[in-house]
Structure formats: C-alpha cells, structure tokens
Amino acid sequence: MDTSAYVRAAVEQTDTLADWVDGKDAATPVPTCPEWTLADLVDHVGGVQRMVTMLVGDRLIDPTPAFTGAVPGPTDPAEWREWLTRCAAEVRQAYSSVSDDTPVWDPSGAAAGVPFWARRVFGEVCVHRADAAAALGLPYELAPDLAVAALADWLTTMTSRGYWDNVPRFAEAMRGDGQTLRFRATDAAGDWLARREQDGVVLEQGGDKADVTVSGPATDLLLVITRRRALDAAPALDVQGDRALFEHWIDHMDWVAG
C-alpha cells in the first residue's frame, strides 16, 4: 500500500469505528485494554489522529507541539461519531499538502515521517477497532489484504530501532542469539521472518526455515500477534516448531494500552 492508500483505508476504518461507538455507554470496559473504558478508547483513537494531523500538517521536526497540544475528545457519546469522522478527515486533509519526502518527525529511527505516520494511523485504527469489537460484543472482520498491511505496520514498528532503543523492557525480553519466527498469511500475500539478535530484531520478507512457523488467516495472525485474541482462541492458526518461542513473542508484544 502506498501513502494515499493507507490514509484512505484509515478513514474508512475510522468511519466504521465511529458507527460502532455512536451513543454507546462511555463506561463500557474494554477487555483487550483492561484499564480502559470505551471513552478512553475513543479519546485515544481521535487523539492519535489529531496528533498525526499536527505532525504532518504543520510539518513538525520537533514533535513537542503535537504532544502538548492534545485536546480531550467529547465526553458525550452522542458526539463521538462526528468527532471521530472529523479527526480522520483532518488527517486526510493534512496529507493532501505533503509528499512522502516532506520532513516530519517520527520515532522509528528511519526518518520515514510522512509514510510512517500514514501506515501507523491505519494500523492503529485497525487494532483499536478490534478493541471496540471486543468491548461491544461485535464480530471483527477485516479484508485479508488490509489485515496483512496492519500486521506489517505492527511488526515493522515493534522491530524498529526507535522502539528497541526507547523501550528497554522490550529490548531485554527480545534480545536473542538468532532465534527465528516466521509469520505467514494463508489468504493474502504476507510472509515475514523475524530474527532475534543481541542488538535488535531483524525483520525480513519470508523465509523457508524458522524455529517456529505460524500460518493462517491474516486477521487471526493480526489479532493474536497484537494480543487482541488468545492463541488458544484462534484454532485456524497452525503453529509448527517451537511453540514456546512464539508464546514468548506474544507475551512481549506489550505495546498495548494499559
């Protein structure tokens, strides 16, 4: 997916989320983010999108104004739908005035600003829509190609130099001596090999052999790897090899709200 496709898909996913939460009980617990209510979830999704709007729209090299300029979302659930759709529309508007090489700060360590945030805002809303589904008892569906794109965002962000350097507990847990994990979607073109090294996790496209290979529908892979669905609750996933290695990986995919 290119930058414009990520932004377009993020808007569509946000519109669906907005329809789901419209007028719902603000105090509804979110089981996949145990310390959050539905109000917290809505505030977070819209807040991230407004932050991205500031970063990209104002072409910020110093992110401080975007971090300190956050405004809480509405407390009235009757206003959530309009607010979320407006936040997504503002992201789309911000992206209409930049190109992929426009300098914008990002935390990845790769100076990928504009495309980084397009991918991130898309991946964020896909995962948080799964949170809303869990909170509201709704089925979660995502087209396989979009699930692959959201999983690619998650894996790329979690294995980035910026994340490794800034989250010591993650780096310590994931430090290894060459252990390999392969994640392969069976219903779309998605195949990654993650290799745990002493100084980082190396993410590559595909690979024939790995210590553990996890194969199955892209949406199941996305939900299990992002800890939105328990591995035991995803029977369509086939785990071949060192299951404990995969379970360790899941246990430390802890970039979740809490």
C-alpha positions as CSV (number, residue, x, y, z in Angstrom):
1,M,0.0,0.0,0.0
2,D,1.2,3.5,-0.7
3,T,0.7,6.5,1.5
4,S,-2.6,7.6,0.0
5,A,-4.0,4.1,0.2
6,Y,-3.1,3.9,3.9
7,V,-4.8,7.3,4.6
8,R,-7.9,6.3,2.6
9,A,-8.1,3.0,4.4
10,A,-7.6,4.7,7.8
11,V,-10.6,7.0,7.1
12,E,-12.8,4.0,6.1
13,Q,-11.8,2.1,9.3
14,T,-12.4,5.1,11.4
15,D,-15.9,5.6,9.9
16,T,-16.8,2.0,10.8
17,L,-15.5,2.5,14.4
18,A,-17.5,5.7,14.7
19,D,-20.7,3.9,13.7
20,W,-20.0,1.2,16.3
21,V,-19.4,3.5,19.2
22,D,-22.1,6.1,18.4
23,G,-24.1,6.7,21.6
24,K,-22.7,3.7,23.5
25,D,-22.1,3.6,27.2
26,A,-18.9,5.5,27.9
27,A,-18.2,3.3,30.9
28,T,-18.2,0.1,28.9
29,P,-14.9,-1.8,29.8
30,V,-12.5,-2.8,27.0
31,P,-11.3,-6.3,27.8
32,T,-8.4,-6.2,25.4
33,C,-7.1,-3.0,27.1
34,P,-8.0,-3.8,30.7
35,E,-7.6,-0.4,32.2
36,W,-9.6,1.3,29.5
37,T,-13.3,2.2,29.1
38,L,-14.9,2.8,25.8
39,A,-14.5,6.5,26.4
40,D,-10.7,6.0,26.8
41,L,-10.6,4.1,23.6
42,V,-12.4,6.7,21.6
43,D,-10.3,9.5,23.1
44,H,-7.1,7.6,22.2
45,V,-8.0,6.9,18.6
46,G,-9.1,10.5,17.9
47,G,-6.2,11.9,19.9
48,V,-3.6,10.0,17.9
49,Q,-5.2,11.1,14.7
50,R,-5.2,14.7,15.8
51,M,-1.5,14.3,16.8
52,V,-0.7,13.0,13.3
53,T,-2.6,15.9,11.8
54,M,-0.4,18.3,13.6
55,L,2.8,16.5,12.9
56,V,2.1,16.2,9.2
57,G,0.0,19.2,8.5
58,D,2.5,21.5,10.3
59,R,5.5,19.6,9.1
60,L,6.9,19.3,12.6
61,I,10.5,18.3,13.1
62,D,10.1,18.8,16.8
63,P,7.1,16.8,18.0
64,T,6.6,18.8,21.2
65,P,3.7,20.9,20.0
66,A,1.8,17.8,18.8
67,F,2.4,16.1,22.2
68,T,1.5,19.0,24.3
69,G,-1.4,20.3,22.2
70,A,-3.7,17.4,22.8
71,V,-7.3,18.2,23.4
72,P,-9.6,15.6,25.0
73,G,-12.4,14.1,23.0
74,P,-16.0,14.8,23.8
75,T,-17.4,13.2,26.9
76,D,-20.9,12.8,25.5
77,P,-21.1,9.5,23.5
78,A,-23.7,11.2,21.2
79,E,-20.8,13.4,19.9
80,W,-18.3,10.6,19.3
81,R,-19.3,9.7,15.8
82,E,-19.0,13.2,14.5
83,W,-15.7,13.8,16.3
84,L,-14.0,10.6,15.1
85,T,-15.0,11.2,11.5
86,R,-13.8,14.7,11.7
87,C,-10.5,13.6,13.2
88,A,-10.0,11.2,10.3
89,A,-11.0,13.9,7.7
90,E,-8.4,16.2,9.2
91,V,-5.7,13.5,8.7
92,R,-6.7,13.2,5.1
93,Q,-6.6,17.0,4.7
94,A,-3.1,17.2,6.2
95,Y,-1.8,14.6,3.8
96,S,-3.2,16.4,0.8
97,S,-0.5,19.1,1.2
98,V,2.7,16.9,1.6
99,S,4.7,14.4,-0.3
100,D,6.5,11.3,1.0
101,D,9.8,13.1,1.4
102,T,8.4,16.1,3.3
103,P,10.5,16.2,6.5
104,V,8.3,15.2,9.5
105,W,9.5,13.7,12.9
106,D,8.8,10.1,13.6
107,P,10.1,7.8,16.4
108,S,11.2,4.9,14.2
109,G,14.8,6.0,13.8
110,A,14.5,5.7,10.0
111,A,13.4,9.3,9.2
112,A,10.3,8.0,7.4
113,G,8.0,10.7,8.7
114,V,5.1,11.1,6.2
115,P,4.7,7.5,5.1
116,F,5.5,6.2,8.6
117,W,2.5,8.1,10.1
118,A,0.2,7.1,7.3
119,R,0.9,3.5,7.9
120,R,0.7,4.0,11.7
121,V,-2.6,5.8,11.8
122,F,-4.0,3.0,9.6
123,G,-2.6,0.2,11.8
124,E,-3.7,1.9,15.0
125,V,-7.4,2.2,14.0
126,C,-7.5,-1.4,12.7
127,V,-6.2,-2.8,16.0
128,H,-8.4,-0.4,18.1
129,R,-11.4,-1.3,16.1
130,A,-10.8,-4.9,17.3
131,D,-10.8,-3.4,20.9
132,A,-14.2,-1.8,20.2
133,A,-15.5,-5.1,18.8
134,A,-14.4,-6.9,22.0
135,A,-16.0,-4.2,24.2
136,L,-19.3,-4.2,22.3
137,G,-19.6,-7.9,21.5
138,L,-19.4,-7.3,17.8
139,P,-17.7,-9.6,15.2
140,Y,-14.4,-8.3,13.9
141,E,-13.8,-8.6,10.1
142,L,-11.0,-7.1,8.1
143,A,-10.2,-7.9,4.5
144,P,-7.1,-10.1,4.3
145,D,-5.0,-7.6,2.3
146,L,-5.8,-4.9,4.9
147,A,-5.0,-7.3,7.8
148,V,-1.6,-8.0,6.2
149,A,-1.0,-4.3,5.9
150,A,-2.0,-3.7,9.6
151,L,0.2,-6.6,10.7
152,A,3.1,-5.3,8.6
153,D,2.7,-2.0,10.4
154,W,2.8,-3.6,13.8
155,L,5.8,-5.8,13.1
156,T,7.7,-3.0,11.4
157,T,7.1,-0.6,14.3
158,M,7.8,-3.1,17.0
159,T,11.1,-4.2,15.4
160,S,12.2,-0.6,14.6
161,R,15.4,0.8,16.0
162,G,13.5,3.6,17.7
163,Y,11.3,1.1,19.6
164,W,14.2,-1.1,20.6
165,D,16.2,1.9,21.9
166,N,13.3,3.6,23.7
167,V,11.6,0.6,25.4
168,P,14.3,-1.2,27.4
169,R,12.0,-3.9,28.8
170,F,11.1,-4.9,25.2
171,A,14.8,-5.0,24.1
172,E,15.8,-7.1,27.1
173,A,13.0,-9.6,26.5
174,M,13.6,-9.9,22.8
175,R,17.4,-10.0,22.8
176,G,18.5,-13.3,21.3
177,D,21.1,-15.2,19.5
178,G,19.5,-15.9,16.2
179,Q,16.1,-17.4,17.1
180,T,13.7,-17.1,14.1
181,L,10.0,-16.8,13.9
182,R,8.1,-16.9,10.6
183,F,4.6,-15.5,10.3
184,R,2.8,-16.5,7.1
185,A,-0.7,-15.4,6.0
186,T,-2.6,-18.1,4.0
187,D,-5.2,-15.9,2.5
188,A,-3.2,-12.9,1.3
189,A,0.4,-12.0,0.4
190,G,2.0,-11.7,3.8
191,D,5.2,-13.6,4.9
192,W,7.7,-12.3,7.4
193,L,10.8,-13.7,9.2
194,A,11.8,-12.2,12.5
195,R,15.3,-12.9,13.8
196,R,16.2,-12.1,17.4
197,E,19.7,-10.8,17.7
198,Q,21.7,-9.3,20.6
199,D,21.2,-5.7,19.3
200,G,17.8,-5.9,17.7
201,V,15.1,-7.9,16.0
202,V,15.7,-8.2,12.2
203,L,12.5,-8.3,10.1
204,E,12.7,-9.8,6.7
205,Q,10.3,-10.8,4.0
206,G,9.6,-14.5,4.1
207,G,12.0,-17.4,4.6
208,D,11.9,-21.2,4.2
209,K,13.1,-22.3,7.6
210,A,12.4,-20.9,11.1
211,D,12.5,-22.2,14.6
212,V,8.7,-21.7,14.7
213,T,6.3,-21.0,11.8
214,V,2.9,-19.6,12.4
215,S,0.5,-19.8,9.4
216,G,-3.2,-18.9,9.0
217,P,-5.7,-16.3,8.0
218,A,-4.2,-12.8,8.1
219,T,-6.8,-11.4,10.5
220,D,-6.1,-14.2,13.0
221,L,-2.4,-13.5,12.8
222,L,-3.0,-9.8,13.4
223,L,-5.3,-10.3,16.4
224,V,-3.0,-12.9,18.1
225,I,0.2,-11.1,17.5
226,T,-1.2,-7.8,18.7
227,R,-2.7,-9.7,21.8
228,R,-6.3,-8.9,20.8
229,R,-7.1,-12.6,20.7
230,A,-5.6,-15.5,22.7
231,L,-3.7,-18.1,20.7
232,D,-5.9,-20.8,22.0
233,A,-8.9,-18.9,20.7
234,A,-7.5,-18.9,17.1
235,P,-7.7,-22.6,16.0
236,A,-7.2,-21.6,12.4
237,L,-3.6,-20.8,13.2
238,D,-1.1,-23.6,12.6
239,V,2.0,-23.4,14.8
240,Q,4.9,-25.6,13.7
241,G,8.1,-25.8,15.6
242,D,9.0,-24.1,18.9
243,R,5.5,-23.0,20.2
244,A,7.1,-21.6,23.4
245,L,9.2,-19.3,21.3
246,F,6.1,-17.9,19.7
247,E,4.3,-17.6,23.0
248,H,7.3,-15.6,24.4
249,W,7.0,-13.3,21.4
250,I,3.3,-12.7,22.0
251,D,3.8,-12.2,25.8
252,H,6.2,-9.3,25.0
253,M,4.2,-7.7,22.3
254,D,3.2,-5.4,25.1
255,W,2.8,-2.1,23.1
256,V,-0.8,-2.1,24.2
257,A,-2.8,0.5,26.1
258,G,-2.9,-0.1,29.8
